[in-house]
Amino acid sequence: MPDVAGSQLQQGSQAFMRVGDVAGRIAIDMQTEANQLRVDDAVNQAKEAAMRMTYDKQAGFMSQTGLAALQRSSGKPLADEYSDNLRDQLSQISDGLGNDQQKMLFNMRSNDLLTSFRTQAIQHEASQFKEYALSVREGTIRNSMNSIGLNYNNPEMINQSIVSIKAAVYSQAQILGKSAEWTEAQTRKFTSDAHKLALSAALEKNDLGYAQQYLKVYAKDMDAEDILRIQGMVTKEIDQRIAVTTASVAMQKAAPQISTNDADRAFNILIGAESRGQQLDKTGAPLTSKAGAVGIAQVMPETGKAMAASIGVKWDEEKFKTDPEYNRALGKAYFQRQLQDFGGNLAQAYAAYNAGPKWVKEAVDRAAAAKPGTQEADWFWQLNNDKRTAENRAETQKYVTGNLAAYANGSGQYQRPTLQDIHNNVRVMLGPDAPPNRVRAALDEASRQYEDMLKGIKQREDEGVANAMRAVMQNGGRFSDLPITVRNAIPPKEVDNVMNFASRIAKGDDVTNMALYQKLATDQKFLRNLSDNEFFRLRSELSESDFKKFADERQQLLTGQRGTPEQDLNTSAINTVLNDRLRTLGIDPTPKDDGGKDAMRVGAIRKFVRDAILTQQGVAGKKFTDADVERQIDGLFAKSQEFRSTFLGIGTTKTSQRLLTMTTSDIPTDIADKLKKDFKDMGVEKPTDADLLGAYWKLKFAKK
């Protein structure tokens, strides 16, 4: 009979054993899972530490670049330093684990992390070394090139720098793993660039000769493109230098003709009196006087020989007779000798050239011995009463007085060459085969120098005239009282104008050139661009009050500063409205700027309108607006005058005419005669039509 109880007991025991195994496995699984979770957390901490030590902007090794990556304060290589730091953090994390199983599992996984981290750090360190090495080599190349540029004229320094460049390029090639062909190409490129710097420095220092020699020596080490570029720079510099030199020489030759000095003027006048500028007579033979004087300067042969020796030229009788320049040079030397011998007295030098220095010296001596204040004390009287023939005395008298008169009125000027004349001379000097760039540069330089010379001449003339005008204004119009330095600074062509201005000042003549008034009132650009001396010269054509008004306007244009409102004209509005009203009446508001009657008439209208508006602004105590200006001008144009026509002295029809559209012929004869008499009493002998119109308008508007 089966042992049921024992069987059941055995089965129960087995069941309990199975339950115990399951529970044990569950416990083991739970422990394993707990270990894994703890290890995973530790690994995550380790990864975070590794990421932070890799990528942190301040502490990560990836942020350590250049020398900072290669030279560590710890004294360790970057990979070792960061690996040791990470190893320490991994050890701390491991120490925080709960059991050996966790530590074992963590250490297995952290070792892989540490190995990967160290590999990255080593790679970063290597890349930084490569970049740093390349930058050092680039710095070597750059510094060597700069050294060549600074020491372009030191062959030893240049050769040392070239060696440094080649070594640096070779090192770069090794670092980058480049081929020999690449190395050679880069070496040539940097070497060529260095030579180009040296050549550019030489050209900047205007060391053209050295640049040309340098290019010959080092061209073999340069790229073809750089050679061509430098050669172009050298050629351009050569062209520019030749151009400037050629233009300067051309201008130096032309300078005496562009601005004739007083000595040349005096001698040119003499040449005109002696020969009318002719070396030969009508038959083609040398021009010879009765006394034997020859050529354009009418020099005696013996005198010619002596003058040739004095100026260091070979005496050539044939040239003396046929070559006007040679003859002229000898005559000029003789004339200068007379100026020196007679202390710069031009009259005595002229007399000596014509009569002979012996006669003049004797006349001067006799005059010096005579009683002062008598006619005998005048050397010229003595010369005109000496022992020469009457014919000779008369000739000398006419010669001296005529030459002095010509000198005083500004004669004797060379014919000023035009800019085209200068350009033609430049082209001849350069030759027919000159490079186009050289020709263009020379012409540009000649134009610049020509314009500068003309501007300089004009500035000196303006200054001379302005200073003389200021002086006569201060002394009450006495031209003869001007210091000799002031008189001599007046251009000969302007002497009469300054004397007339002085006469006007002395007489109190104070009238304005209406054509000039028209120009100044309508052309603000012209007024603003005048120099101080150019503007002051206009005082001779403006009344004192008009000159002051335009001086104020010019100052406003130059500085932007305005005076009192009532004295500040609304020029833009005045011109706009006035021009429109004149056009409506068939009068051109912008007549030709030639000083003619049309410009004078419109100038008179414009002056009358501007003066009237200034007067009304003074009454109103303000500057007129555009609307105010329009009302004032329309009011002026609305006023008219009634005229009675006559036939045989008997009044017939009556006509009415706007005052501002009148011409001088519209002024009644009796009134015109009275106005002319008033002007004459003021010192104005011949008032212009514009003067009469302005006076008539003032008369009529004052009555209304």
Secondary structure, DSSP 4 states (H G I P E B T S, - for coil): ---HHHHHHHHHHHHHHHHHHHHHHHHHHHHHHHHHHHHHHHHHHHHHHHHHHHH-TTTSGGG--THHHHS-TTSS-HHHHHHHHHHHHHHHHHHTSSSHHHHHHHHHHHHHHHHHHHHHHHHHHHHHHHHHHHHHHHHHHHHHHHHHHHTTT-HHHHHHHHHHHHHHHHHHHHHHT--HHHHHHHHHHHHHHHHHHHHHHHHHTT-HHHHHHHHHHHGGGS-HHHHHHHHHHHHHHHHHHHHHHHHHHHHHHHHHHHS--HHHHHHHHHHHHHHTT-SB-TTSSBPB-TT--BTTTTB-HHHHHHHHHHHT----HHHHHH-HHHHHHHHHHHHHHHHHHTTT-HHHHHHHHHH-HHHHHHHHHHHHHSPTTSGGG-HHHHHTTSSS-HHHHHHHHHHHHHHHHHHHTT--PPPPPPHHHHHHHHHHHH-TT--HHHHHHHHHHHHHHHHHHHHHHHHHHHHHHHHHHHHHHHTTS-GGGS-HHHHHTS-GGGHHHHHHHHHHHHHT-----HHHHHHHHH-HHHHHH--HHHHHHGGGGS-HHHHHHHHHHHHHHHH-----GGG---HHHHHHHHHHHHHHTT--SS--SSS-HHHHHHHHHHHHHHHHHHHHHHHHTS---HHHHHHHHHHHHH-EEEEEEEETTEEEEEEEEEGGG--GGGS-HHHHHHHHHHHHHTT-SS--HHHHHHHHHHHHHHH-
